[in-house]
Every structure is written in structure tokens, then in C-alpha cells.
Amino acid sequence: MTVTDRNAPARWTAVEDDEDTDDGLPLSMRLSIADTLTLSNATCGFLAVYFTTTGVLIPHLTNSGDAGVVRNNAATAVLLMLLASVFDLCDGLVARKLRASPMGAELDNLSDLISFGLAPAYFVLVWGMVVGDIHEPLSALAATVVLLAVVLRLARFSCVTMPDGVFQGMPSPFGALTVVSIVLLELPFTPTLLAIVGVAWLMVSRVEYPKPRGPLAAAMLAWIVLSMALLTGWAFDAPGGLLMLQTGCALQLVLGAVIPLFAMARRVYAFRDNRREARAGIEP
């Protein structure tokens, strides 16, 4: 369940002018193919909220629906978040290859806020309500922390320039899917709450995460497809489906902790190389 942001401002090619086109619309109001993918991202996020409400929250409040139906709807909500991350990954690639509209970066931030801010935060809130009334206030607080972390993460991304190839803080799609993985692991309430808050902190931290390019992007896409398969097996109660799902969720948490270590190691090696070159330059 791994994916990263893709709304790097450099990849959005500005339109040369705002002249009217043959259909009467100014170029600034025309949607590109990348914009369509971005809107698909937002649609998936909204539908994830819908299935979380109708398939998990309402059955809990009305004491209706069996466990299998609730499990299917919860899996559908998470699958939609995964699909949103696929659209989020692909629209950046498309925008770099084809002409993109001036609205691209703004649409991307707004869509990410829905799919990777509102949807996972709402998932956490509903989880707290299902777990028990005494935990509902704390889960609501954790959900608010997640949502605000994504808001700050996206705002900072638009304002701060980072070295090429890295993000500052855990990217919002990655963080959203990590939060959902923590909930799906069904750990005790307190460790789950602390882990969720920890992920929110990582999203606004200065920890560096690599951008998905080349083989890394392909690996992330393969991981998302595998995660979808694990979720489907769990949803249909396949033999060993729960164990496979928990294994995938645990790996997502491990990736969240290990990936920034590689970026940190790269910085350490680069620092050592610079010092070595500096020493070599001053030696007679």
C-alpha cells in the first residue's frame, strides 16, 4: 500500500495563453488527460467515505448487516483509497508526457485532501465508533490530527522547495494508506492510536522520502496491485485471507519506517564524499 505525492509544480506545463478555443472555453478552463486522472482520484476518495458510511457505520449504528457484508464494504473503501493512489501516481507521469492545464497542481492538492486526508481520517473515526463508545472521543481526536497533518503536508509541499528526488515528510498517499493499515491490523486500542498519531507526525516532519521514479515507481505500482489482491482475498474470506492481509499491513508499516532510512543513508554518504573531496582538494 505504498504510494507518494506527485503534484510537483515543475511537471505542470503552463499554457501559453488564455485564448478561446474552438468550443468557446478558454484554455485555462480546459481539462487535460492528467486532470481527468486527478479528478478520478478525488472520486475514489469520496466513494471511500460513502462505503465507510453505508457499509460500516450505519450497520453498526442500526445493528444490522452481518460481519461478511461489513468486511466487504470496509475492504471496498480501502480498495478505493488504493485506486486513488494509482490515479495519483499516474497523473503525474501523464502530465510530464502530455500537455497539462494550469489547474493541474491545484486540482491535485484538492483531490489529495479528499482521498488521503478526509477518507482515512473518517475511516479512523468510524473505527473508534465501532470499537466502543469510550474510545470514540480519542479516535475523533486522532482522526482530526490525521486530517490536519495532511492539510499542513500539502500546504508545505506547495511552498517549500526540496532537492530533486526527495519529499520532506511522509507523502500524504503513503501516510493515508499506512494509517488504514494500522487500523486493519486490529491491534489494541492504545498502540493503534499511538501509531496513527506517529504517522501523522511523520507527514509533517522533515524526514525525507524518495520520489517514485523509474524502477521505484514500478515497484510501488506492483505493491499497490498486490495490496488490492490481499484485500480482495480478505473481503471474500479466502483461506488464509486474514493472515495475508495482516502480513501486507505489517509490511506497509515496515516500509514507512525503512524507506526514510535509505534517504538518510544517502545523505550521510554524500556528506562523507564531500568531506573526502574537500580534504583531497586542500592536501598538497
Stockholm file with secondary structure:
# STOCKHOLM 1.0

chainA/1-284         MTVTDRNAPARWTAVEDDEDTDDGLPLSMRLSIADTLTLSNATCGFLAVYFTTTGVLIPHLTNSGDAGVVRNNAATAVLLMLLASVFDLCDGLVARKLRASPMGAELDNLSDLISFGLAPAYFVLVWGMVVGDIHEPLSALAATVVLLAVVLRLARFSCVTMPDGVFQGMPSPFGALTVVSIVLLELPFTPTLLAIVGVAWLMVSRVEYPKPRGPLAAAMLAWIVLSMALLTGWAFDAPGGLLMLQTGCALQLVLGAVIPLFAMARRVYAFRDNRREARAGIEP
#=GR chainA/1-284 SS CCCCCCCCGGGSCCCSCCCBCTTSCBGGGCCCHHHHHHHHHHHHHHHHHHHHIIIIIHHHHHTCSCHHHHHHHHHHHHHHHHHHHHHHHHHHHHHHHSCCCTTHHHHHHHHHHIIIIIHHHHHHHHHHHHHCGGGHHHHHHHHHHHHHHHHHHHHHHHHCCCCTTEEESCCHHHHHHHHHHHHHTTCCHHHHHHHHHHHHHHHHSCCEEECCCTHHHHHHHHHHHHHHHHHHHHHTTCTTHHHHHHHHHHHHHHHHHHHHHHHHHHHHHHHHHHHHHHHHHHCC
#=GC SS_cons         CCCCCCCCGGGSCCCSCCCBCTTSCBGGGCCCHHHHHHHHHHHHHHHHHHHHIIIIIHHHHHTCSCHHHHHHHHHHHHHHHHHHHHHHHHHHHHHHHSCCCTTHHHHHHHHHHIIIIIHHHHHHHHHHHHHCGGGHHHHHHHHHHHHHHHHHHHHHHHHCCCCTTEEESCCHHHHHHHHHHHHHTTCCHHHHHHHHHHHHHHHHSCCEEECCCTHHHHHHHHHHHHHHHHHHHHHTTCTTHHHHHHHHHHHHHHHHHHHHHHHHHHHHHHHHHHHHHHHHHHCC
//
